[in-house]
């Protein structure tokens, strides 16, 4: 099976990045990892992705603020967010931006791969 889909993962926690990468491998999705929004900007200038996977809290910055910084909307690129805690206000901020897929940490590679399959329709 050849990889048909590519995802970009933004998270400052190496363990979470590795879990997401393992989940992507389960369903043959190529994963590019970056620990910051600044690095993601550079990657997004040169590559096209099918999915953005984003931690809710990256170095103290909320994921919806990262989406604003990157100027990404889910109509441009589907977004999956995961977090240990997302407040109701944060959920509203994500919903306002069109993000409906939010997973609760701790995350497992199987939960992530299931969510990725659902979003990518594979």
PyMOL commands that set and color helices and strands:
alter all, ss='L'
color gray80, all
select helices_A, chain A and resi 14-26+37-46+63-70+88-96+109-120
alter helices_A, ss='H'
color red, helices_A
select strands_A, chain A and resi 5-10+29-34+51-55+57-58+61-62+78-83+101-104
alter strands_A, ss='S'
color yellow, strands_A
deselect
rebuild
show_as cartoon
